[in-house]
Each structure stands twice: as C-alpha cells, then as structure tokens.
Amino acid sequence: MATEVIQDASMNRFELLVDGQSVGELDYQIRDNTIVITHTEIDPAQQGGGLGGELVRGALNLIRAETDYRVIPVCPFTGPWIDRHPEFQDLLTR
C-alpha cells in the first residue's frame, strides 16, 4: 500500500492518496500568517488503520516545509493528535 499526502490549494485541502486513490482530506483556511485546520476525514471504509494520523502528519510536514504559517487546529481530530506528537508542537507557536 503506497500512500502520499498532496495539497489541493484551490480547494483549501490536503488529500491522502492510497495507491493513487483519495481516501481522506484535511480542510483548512488561511488567515494572515496562520493556517486553521477545520476538518479531517477518512473514508469510513478505510478508518481504523491509522490513516487519519498519516494524513495529519503529511499535511503538517508539508506546512512546515513550504510555509511559515502557524497552525491552529480547531478540528477535533487534529488538535488532540498534535497534543500526542510533541515533534509538531512548534507549529502552534510560529
């Protein structure tokens, strides 16, 4: 199973692809120098296998590598996920 996280800036989302097929999305809004993560969703048929975390990790890695945005997670999945992964805490205070 090959996975990849891509950004679709025209739709304000990151997508998780599994073997080339979209199985999840992370929606966001840009506000000044912040990126507000509003929603994360994995296809119900694919849930329970860690793909949500993989989507969040991939999106945060892209945000870190390609922007100077501070992350504000209002999504009820993403906020607690970041809390459990201290390697991403710096994105909250940029």
N, C-alpha and C positions, 0 to 999 in steps of 0.2 A: 504494500500500500504506500504509494508516494503522495506526500502532502506538500502543499505550498500555500502561503498566505500572500495575497495580492491586494493592491489598493485600487479601488474604482473611485477616483476623486470626483468624477462627475455625479456620482450617486452618494457621496459622503459615506463611504463604507469600505471596510476591508472584507475580503471573502476568503474562506478556507476551501481550497480545492483538494479533493481526494481522487487520485488517478484522473485528474483533469475535470472532474465534476464538482460543481459548487455544492457544499453540504452545510455551510454556515456563513453567517455575516455578523459583522460588528459595525454598528452605525455610530456616526459621530457628527458633531457640529464644531466648526471653527469659530472662535470668538477671540478677536485680538490675538494675543500670543498664547492662547490655550486651545486644547482640543478636548471637547467634552464628549466622553463616551456615554451614549444614551441607551444602547440596546445591544445585546449579544444573543444570537440564536443559532442553534444547531438543528438540522433536520431531525425530527423525532425518531426516525428510523435509525439514526446514527448516534443517538445520545447514549451516554453511559460509558463511553470508551476513551474519555479524556480529550476529545476533540475541541471542546469549549476552551479548555486551558491552552491547547495548542494554538487556537485562533487568537486568543488574547496575547499569548507570548509572542507570536509572529507579528501581530499588529504593533505591540509595544516596541519590539525590536526595530521595526520599520520607522516608527515615530522617532525613536532615539537616533537612528542612523541618518534620517533625512530631514529632520526639523529641529527647531529649538523650542517647540511647544511644551508647555506644562500640561500635564494630563489631569483632568478632573473626571473621575469615574462616578457617574450617577447611576449607571446600570447596576442592578442588584447582584449580578454575577461577577462583573469585572472588579468592583470595589473590594469585596472580600478576597477575590483571587489575588489582587495586588497586595493586600494585607498579609497573605500567606507566603509571598515571594519577595523577600527584602531586596533582592537584586534589582527590583524595579521601583523601589521607594523614591529614588532620586527624581524620577519623572514627575512626582507630585509637587516638587518644590523648585523646579527650574525657574 
